[in-house]
Amino acid sequence: MTAVSSAAFESLRRFDTCSVSNAIERFNLRLRNEGFVSGALKCRFTQLPPMLGYAATARVRTSSAPMNGRCYFDRMDWWTWLASMPEPRVIVLQDIDHTPGLGALMGGIHATIAQALNCAGCVTNGAVRDLEAVEALGFPLFSRRVSVSQAYAHIVDFGGAVEVGGLMFQPGDLVQGDRNGVQIIPREIAADVPAMALRIQRQEEELIRFCRSDAFSLKELSARMRPVSKDSLPPAPSFRP
């Protein structure tokens, strides 16, 4: 579970999810309909910058009472394991109840503890709560629902694969999220993604300038819109993290 270099990580922070997604596609490592959340998750604080971190996974229940009566506050095994993951961490919670999101595990207290443990945000197919308090922390939340109550929220287990919004997360996956959605960045190309994203942005900016110019024509547009591969893009600009 090796983290990417700090230089590559800081370079990735500069880009939104769509720019990173465009870059990932050029490496042909996965199908274009894979690698991102396709379910109905909502970014709760769209004004925050993109979230980036390593997945710390857990399965939770919120509508069914815990067998041993414990809540997440006294799960020091969970907090200890989370603290062992690469930093910063993104908490990824799969609510496995028949009614996901009846209650919310992630709220003001949980977010405060998570932030103290250098967590960058939370992604869940369930619910979150205490939106005003969490927003004041600047802690990104991505969820299917919002709930007024924590109900019976508790952690069932942690450290394994979880599925949220049709996407399978493994512990340590490099996760990015913003108002456009949530995706996993393949770590094997993470160091190369920033330069590729810059190359694509340069090409797109040129196309936008053309579309806004008096030289615009459908004939020229057709020529400019021909599919390009990563090898036919303009040279990568110098990039200093």
C-alpha positions in Angstrom: 0.0 0.0 0.0 2.5 2.5 -1.2 1.6 6.2 -1.5 2.4 8.2 -4.6 5.3 10.7 -4.3 4.5 13.9 -2.5 5.3 15.9 -5.7 2.8 13.9 -7.8 0.2 14.2 -5.0 0.6 18.0 -4.8 0.5 18.2 -8.6 -2.8 16.3 -8.7 -4.4 18.7 -6.2 -4.4 21.4 -8.8 -6.9 19.7 -11.1 -10.6 19.1 -11.0 -12.1 15.6 -11.4 -13.0 16.2 -15.1 -9.5 17.2 -16.1 -8.1 14.2 -14.3 -10.7 11.9 -15.8 -9.8 13.2 -19.3 -6.1 12.5 -18.6 -6.7 9.0 -17.3 -8.7 8.0 -20.4 -5.6 8.7 -22.6 -3.6 5.9 -20.8 -6.2 3.2 -21.7 -5.8 1.4 -18.4 -9.5 0.9 -17.9 -12.8 1.2 -19.8 -14.2 4.6 -20.0 -17.3 3.6 -18.1 -15.3 2.4 -15.1 -13.4 4.1 -12.3 -15.9 6.6 -11.1 -19.1 6.7 -8.9 -22.1 6.3 -11.1 -24.7 6.3 -8.4 -26.7 9.2 -7.0 -24.2 10.7 -4.7 -24.3 14.5 -4.0 -21.4 16.8 -3.2 -22.7 18.6 -0.2 -20.2 21.5 -0.3 -19.6 22.5 -3.9 -17.5 25.5 -3.0 -14.7 23.4 -1.5 -11.6 22.6 -3.6 -11.3 19.0 -4.9 -10.8 16.3 -2.3 -7.8 14.0 -2.7 -6.7 11.2 -0.4 -6.3 7.5 0.2 -9.3 5.3 0.9 -10.0 4.1 4.4 -12.9 1.8 4.0 -15.6 0.6 6.4 -19.0 -1.0 6.3 -21.7 0.5 8.5 -25.3 0.0 9.5 -27.6 2.9 10.6 -31.2 1.4 10.7 -30.3 -1.8 12.6 -29.1 -1.7 16.2 -25.6 -3.0 16.8 -25.4 -6.5 18.4 -23.0 -5.3 21.1 -24.5 -1.9 21.7 -21.3 -0.1 20.7 -21.3 3.1 18.6 -18.5 4.6 16.5 -17.3 6.8 19.4 -15.8 3.8 21.3 -14.4 2.0 18.2 -10.7 2.7 19.0 -9.8 -0.3 16.7 -11.4 1.6 13.8 -9.6 4.9 14.6 -6.3 3.1 15.2 -6.5 1.3 11.8 -7.5 4.5 10.0 -4.5 6.2 11.5 -2.2 3.5 10.0 -3.3 4.3 6.4 -1.4 6.6 4.1 -2.1 10.3 4.6 -4.3 12.1 3.9 -7.2 9.7 4.1 -10.7 9.7 2.6 -13.2 7.8 4.6 -15.3 5.6 2.4 -18.4 4.1 4.1 -20.8 1.5 2.6 -24.1 1.5 4.5 -25.1 -2.2 4.1 -28.6 -1.9 5.7 -31.7 -2.7 3.6 -32.5 1.1 3.9 -29.1 2.8 3.5 -29.0 6.3 5.0 -31.9 6.1 7.4 -29.4 7.5 9.9 -26.0 9.1 9.5 -22.6 8.0 10.9 -20.7 11.0 9.6 -21.6 14.2 11.4 -20.0 17.0 13.2 -18.2 14.9 15.9 -17.1 12.2 13.5 -15.8 14.8 11.0 -13.9 16.6 13.7 -12.2 13.4 14.8 -11.5 12.5 11.2 -10.0 15.9 10.4 -7.7 15.5 13.5 -6.5 12.3 12.0 -5.7 14.1 8.7 -8.7 12.9 6.7 -9.6 14.8 3.6 -13.3 14.0 3.3 -15.9 11.3 3.3 -17.8 9.3 0.6 -20.8 7.2 1.5 -23.8 5.6 -0.2 -25.7 6.4 3.1 -26.4 9.7 4.8 -24.5 12.5 6.5 -25.7 15.1 9.0 -24.7 18.3 10.8 -24.1 20.0 7.5 -23.6 23.5 8.9 -21.0 22.3 11.4 -19.2 20.1 8.9 -19.2 22.8 6.3 -17.6 25.2 8.8 -14.8 22.6 9.2 -14.2 22.7 5.4 -14.6 18.9 5.4 -15.9 17.6 2.1 -18.9 15.2 2.2 -20.3 13.1 -0.6 -23.5 11.2 0.2 -26.7 9.8 -1.2 -28.8 11.3 1.6 -28.9 13.7 4.5 -30.5 12.6 7.8 -31.5 14.5 10.9 -30.6 11.5 13.1 -27.7 9.2 13.7 -30.3 6.5 14.4 -28.3 3.3 15.1 -25.2 4.3 13.2 -22.3 1.9 13.9 -19.4 0.4 12.2 -19.8 -3.3 11.2 -16.3 -3.9 10.0 -13.4 -2.1 8.3 -10.4 -2.5 6.1 -12.0 -4.5 3.2 -13.4 -3.7 -0.2 -16.6 -1.6 -0.2 -19.0 -0.6 -2.9 -20.4 3.0 -3.1 -22.3 4.3 -6.1 -21.4 1.3 -8.2 -17.7 1.8 -7.7 -15.6 -0.7 -5.7 -13.1 0.9 -3.4 -10.1 -0.9 -1.9 -8.2 0.3 1.1 -5.4 2.7 -0.1 -7.1 3.6 -3.4 -6.3 7.2 -4.4 -9.7 8.9 -4.4 -10.6 12.3 -5.8 -13.9 14.1 -5.5 -15.5 17.5 -6.3 -18.8 18.9 -7.4 -18.5 16.8 -10.6 -18.3 13.5 -8.8 -15.9 11.0 -7.2 -13.3 8.8 -9.0 -10.3 6.6 -8.3 -7.0 7.6 -9.8 -4.8 4.6 -10.8 -1.7 4.9 -8.7 0.5 3.4 -11.5 -0.1 6.5 -13.6 -0.7 9.1 -10.9 2.7 10.8 -11.5 2.0 11.1 -15.2 -1.6 12.4 -14.9 -0.8 16.1 -14.2 1.3 16.6 -17.3 -1.2 14.9 -19.4 -4.0 17.0 -17.9 -2.1 20.1 -18.8 -1.6 19.0 -22.3 -5.3 18.3 -22.7 -6.2 21.7 -21.2 -3.9 23.4 -23.6 -5.6 21.7 -26.5 -9.1 22.5 -25.2 -8.2 26.2 -24.6 -7.0 26.4 -28.2 -10.3 24.9 -29.4 -12.3 27.3 -27.3 -10.4 30.3 -28.7 -11.1 29.0 -32.2 -14.9 28.6 -31.5 -15.0 32.2 -30.2 -13.1 33.6 -33.1 -14.2 35.0 -36.5 -12.3 32.1 -38.2 -14.8 29.5 -36.9 -16.3 27.2 -39.5 -17.7 23.7 -39.4 -15.1 22.5 -41.9 -12.2 23.6 -39.6 -14.1 22.4 -36.5 -14.3 18.9 -38.1 -10.5 18.9 -38.6 -9.8 20.0 -35.1 -12.2 17.5 -33.5 -10.5 14.4 -34.9 -9.8 11.9 -32.2 -6.3 12.2 -30.8 -4.2 9.7 -28.8 -1.8 10.5 -26.0 1.0 10.3 -28.6 -0.6 13.0 -30.8 -1.2 15.6 -28.2 1.0 18.7 -28.1 4.2 18.3 -26.1 3.9 18.3 -22.4 4.7 21.8 -20.9 7.2 22.0 -18.1 5.4 21.3 -14.9 6.7 22.1 -11.5 4.7 21.0 -8.5 
